């Protein structure tokens, strides 16, 4: 499955952004779709996942209550981010994997990343 992420940009603290990730090549019905982020000099970290078949979601503590992962349609996942903080600044990656995991190595397919910059 190929993944194409978009929707990043520059926003002021307290603002909102919605990221999209479109999948192609095969059905994602049996996959878990996830978002990770990576700030300069830091490791890639988990943000949220959505188990496509069950709708089960999971969020990192750092974004819980501010971020929502959801299905846009049969092959696109959203990441709605509200009340953004400067520490949310990172490149955001969508990923697809068989396991419902918070670990990057469990995901086999990755999008190209989209930059989110939050100014203070």
Sine and cosine of phi, psi and omega as CSV:
sin_phi,cos_phi,sin_psi,cos_psi,sin_omega,cos_omega
0.00,0.00,0.70,-0.71,0.05,-1.00
-0.98,-0.19,0.60,-0.80,-0.06,-1.00
-0.83,-0.56,0.68,-0.73,0.01,-1.00
-0.78,-0.63,0.92,-0.40,-0.02,-1.00
-0.98,-0.20,0.55,-0.84,0.08,-1.00
-0.40,-0.92,0.13,-0.99,0.09,-1.00
0.93,-0.36,-0.08,1.00,0.02,-1.00
-0.94,0.34,0.12,-0.99,0.02,-1.00
0.20,-0.98,-0.19,-0.98,0.02,-1.00
-0.97,-0.24,0.78,-0.63,-0.02,-1.00
-0.61,-0.79,0.48,-0.88,0.06,-1.00
-0.98,0.19,0.42,-0.91,0.06,-1.00
-0.81,0.58,0.69,-0.73,-0.05,-1.00
1.00,-0.05,-0.20,0.98,-0.01,-1.00
-0.99,0.13,-0.10,-1.00,-0.06,-1.00
-0.74,-0.67,0.46,-0.89,0.14,-0.99
-0.60,-0.80,0.48,-0.88,0.14,-0.99
-0.84,-0.54,0.87,-0.49,0.07,-1.00
-1.00,-0.06,0.55,-0.83,0.06,-1.00
-0.83,-0.55,0.53,-0.85,0.08,-1.00
-0.69,-0.73,0.90,-0.43,-0.01,-1.00
-0.98,-0.22,0.76,-0.65,0.01,-1.00
-0.98,-0.21,0.55,-0.83,0.06,-1.00
-0.55,-0.84,0.29,-0.96,0.06,-1.00
0.97,-0.23,-0.61,0.80,0.08,-1.00
-0.31,-0.95,0.25,-0.97,0.01,-1.00
-0.93,0.37,0.62,-0.79,0.03,-1.00
-0.98,-0.20,0.28,0.96,-0.05,-1.00
-0.85,0.52,-0.47,0.88,-0.03,-1.00
-0.97,-0.24,0.16,0.99,-0.06,-1.00
-0.98,-0.19,0.29,-0.96,0.30,-0.96
-0.98,-0.21,0.77,-0.64,0.06,-1.00
-0.97,-0.22,0.71,-0.70,-0.10,-0.99
-0.67,-0.75,0.34,-0.94,0.17,-0.99
-0.86,-0.51,0.71,-0.71,0.13,-0.99
-0.83,-0.56,0.24,-0.97,0.08,-1.00
-0.61,-0.79,0.42,-0.91,0.01,-1.00
-0.62,-0.79,0.89,-0.46,0.07,-1.00
-1.00,-0.01,0.38,-0.92,-0.01,-1.00
-0.83,0.56,0.77,-0.64,0.04,-1.00
0.98,0.21,0.07,1.00,-0.01,-1.00
-0.87,-0.49,0.29,-0.96,0.05,-1.00
-0.97,0.23,0.37,-0.93,0.07,-1.00
-0.93,0.38,0.74,-0.68,-0.04,-1.00
-0.81,-0.59,0.48,-0.88,-0.01,-1.00
-0.93,0.36,0.63,-0.77,0.11,-0.99
-0.91,-0.42,-0.82,0.57,-0.05,-1.00
-0.28,-0.96,0.45,-0.89,0.18,-0.98
-0.69,-0.72,0.35,-0.94,0.04,-1.00
-0.70,-0.71,0.89,-0.46,0.08,-1.00
-0.98,0.20,0.93,-0.38,-0.20,-0.98
-0.88,0.48,-0.65,0.76,-0.12,-0.99
-0.96,0.27,-0.48,0.88,-0.08,-1.00
-0.93,-0.36,-0.29,0.96,-0.07,-1.00
0.99,0.17,0.07,1.00,0.00,-1.00
-0.91,0.42,0.70,-0.72,0.02,-1.00
-0.84,-0.55,0.35,-0.94,0.07,-1.00
-0.51,-0.86,0.59,-0.81,-0.06,-1.00
-0.75,-0.66,0.53,-0.85,0.16,-0.99
-0.93,0.38,0.54,-0.84,0.00,-1.00
-0.85,0.52,-0.54,0.84,-0.07,-1.00
-0.93,0.37,-0.31,0.95,-0.03,-1.00
-0.87,-0.49,-0.11,0.99,-0.08,-1.00
-0.84,0.54,0.75,-0.67,-0.02,-1.00
1.00,0.00,-0.23,0.97,0.01,-1.00
-0.91,-0.42,-0.29,0.96,-0.13,-0.99
-0.81,-0.59,0.62,-0.78,0.06,-1.00
-0.73,-0.68,0.79,-0.61,0.10,-1.00
-0.98,-0.21,0.70,-0.72,-0.07,-1.00
-0.43,-0.90,0.27,-0.96,0.07,-1.00
-0.99,0.10,0.76,-0.65,0.12,-0.99
-1.00,0.02,-0.66,0.75,0.07,-1.00
-0.33,-0.94,-0.31,-0.95,-0.13,-0.99
-0.91,0.40,-0.31,0.95,-0.08,-1.00
-0.67,-0.75,0.34,0.94,-0.02,-1.00
-0.70,-0.72,0.70,-0.71,0.03,-1.00
-0.89,-0.47,0.62,-0.79,0.04,-1.00
-0.97,-0.25,0.44,-0.90,0.26,-0.97
-0.77,-0.64,0.97,-0.24,0.03,-1.00
-1.00,0.02,0.85,-0.53,-0.04,-1.00
-0.87,-0.49,0.85,-0.53,0.00,-1.00
-0.88,-0.48,0.25,-0.97,0.04,-1.00
0.75,0.66,0.75,0.66,-0.08,-1.00
-0.91,0.41,0.56,-0.83,-0.02,-1.00
-0.86,-0.51,0.40,-0.92,0.04,-1.00
-0.82,0.57,-0.53,0.85,0.00,-1.00
-0.95,0.30,-0.10,1.00,0.12,-0.99
-0.99,0.13,-0.11,0.99,0.01,-1.00
-0.88,0.47,0.82,-0.57,-0.06,-1.00
-0.03,-1.00,0.17,-0.99,0.25,-0.97
-1.00,0.03,0.79,-0.61,-0.04,-1.00
-0.98,-0.21,0.76,-0.65,-0.03,-1.00
-0.88,-0.48,0.68,-0.73,0.21,-0.98
-0.99,-0.11,0.45,-0.90,-0.08,-1.00
-0.54,-0.84,0.43,-0.90,0.05,-1.00
-0.78,-0.63,0.68,-0.74,0.01,-1.00
-0.44,-0.90,0.22,-0.98,-0.01,-1.00
-0.98,0.20,-0.61,0.79,-0.03,-1.00
-1.00,0.05,0.52,-0.85,0.16,-0.99
-1.00,0.06,1.00,-0.04,-0.20,-0.98
-0.74,-0.67,0.42,-0.91,0.10,-0.99
-0.98,-0.20,0.11,0.99,-0.08,-1.00
-0.98,-0.22,0.81,-0.58,-0.04,-1.00
-0.83,0.55,-0.60,0.80,-0.08,-1.00
-0.92,0.38,-0.25,0.97,0.03,-1.00
-0.99,0.12,-0.05,1.00,-0.01,-1.00
-0.96,-0.28,0.75,-0.66,-0.13,-0.99
-0.99,-0.16,-0.31,0.95,-0.06,-1.00
-0.80,-0.60,0.72,-0.69,-0.08,-1.00
-0.74,-0.67,0.60,-0.80,0.17,-0.98
-0.99,0.14,0.01,-1.00,-0.15,-0.99
-1.00,0.10,-0.20,0.98,0.00,-1.00
1.00,-0.06,0.57,-0.82,0.06,-1.00
-0.68,-0.73,0.72,-0.70,-0.10,-0.99
-0.99,0.16,0.77,-0.64,0.14,-0.99
-0.89,-0.46,0.83,-0.55,0.02,-1.00
-0.82,-0.57,0.83,-0.56,-0.01,-1.00
-0.92,-0.40,0.88,-0.48,-0.01,-1.00
-1.00,-0.05,0.53,-0.85,-0.03,-1.00
-1.00,0.01,0.00,0.00,0.00,0.00
